[in-house]
Amino acid sequence: MKALLAIFLLSVLPPPPVSSSWPLWDHYEDHFIQNDGRVVDYERDNLTTSEGQSYAMFFALVANDRPGFERIYHWTVQNLAGGDLANNLPAWSWGRKPDGTLGVKDSNSASDADLWIAYDLIQAGRLWKRPDYTTTGDALLKQIAAREVSNAHSFPVLLPGHTGFEHEGTSLSNPSYMPLFLLEAAAKAQPTGPWKAMANSLPTIIQKTSINGFATDWFKIDSDGMMTPSAALDSGSDEASGSYDAVRVYLWAGITSASTPGREAILKSLSGMTSYLKVHQLPPESVSGSQLNPHGTGPVSFSAALIPFLLSVQELNAATAQQKRLDAALSPRTGLYGNPPRYYDQNLAMFSVGYTTHKYRIQSNGDVEVLWRR
């Protein structure tokens, strides 16, 4: 009778929710991702970006959440890439348009998201033995090389999108769009592409466009090859600054393998942040002006992003201080950081926590190794 009762209950009760190998991902997915695979930024009028889709694909891979990865990927292809990611760059933003309908708001691309999506697909193809993912990732990489890379200078430069960032020989770019390990992985996948030259030039770019050891959000390369920090196109200011974009430069450097060529040079170029956190408890929200003077206090996501960086330069006291702040921000109700949890905070925290808890590691060739495989 007990056996019959158990069979009956199994037949009528809904199945338990499927959990991944990473509870933080499960909470993130519950809060920010719709059932169809769309990642939603509630703080920006329920906006969806190609960046958000690309990061979520990476987190799903780290969590070994194959159904989640497929949903996010499928939504991205159908809604941002016109159903064909092998031949179309994804639009960078999707949401409510002025006429009230939902759809693509800006068809321009975002090269960092495109590079991340290609990386996610190639890594997922390798780890999950899905050659279809690999094929699409390779095709997207070729699109990026053809449409989002400037060859107007002595070395290739990743443009932020396929239109609007080149004018009369001057290129505008963003150092946070070029994680060194993504370039190394792209070079491994496509040795004849621009990727290895781009990886080799990245330490020089960061060294020449950082001021007083702080990374900047944007930089420009003039027709004569001179690199200088620059204001963003939509900033309404002539001053260069380092803030919500630039904080990722520290994060990417921190999670890059110590044996990757150029990584140490990048860390040294960012010594201004290291020195600042030796005497300040929390990171600045922004640095601006010709000397990039720090001001304000960055949100908890800045502390999260800086933890791998501080561990890499062996500033353990500063890393511990940022970790304590991050831990204190974890909500027992939602399992996410902040109250309410904000999209950008969670993304930077996911990269950081995944790294510090050994959910993933980046190899010297850019490949990701994941805990569920080890």
Buried (B, 14 or more C-beta within 10 A) or exposed (E): EEEEEEEEEEEEEEEEEEEBBBEBBBBBBEBBBEEEBBBBBEEBEEBBBBBBBBBBBBBBBBBBBBEBBBBBBEBBBBBBBBEEBBEBBBBBBBBEEEEEEEEBBEBBBBBBBBBBBBBBBBBBBBBEEBEEBBBBBBBBBBBBBEBBBBEBBEBBBBBBBBEEBBEEEBBBBBBBBBBBBBBBBBBBBBEEBBBBBBBBBBBBBBBBBBBBBBBBBBBBBEEEEEBEBBBBEEBEEEEBBBBBBBBBBBBBBBBBBEEBEBBBBBBBBBBBBBEBBEEEEBBBBBBBEEEBEBEEEBBBBBBBBBBBBBBBBEBEEBBEBBBEBBEEBBEEEBBBBBEEBBBBBBBBBBBBBBBBEEBBBBBBEBBBBBBBEE
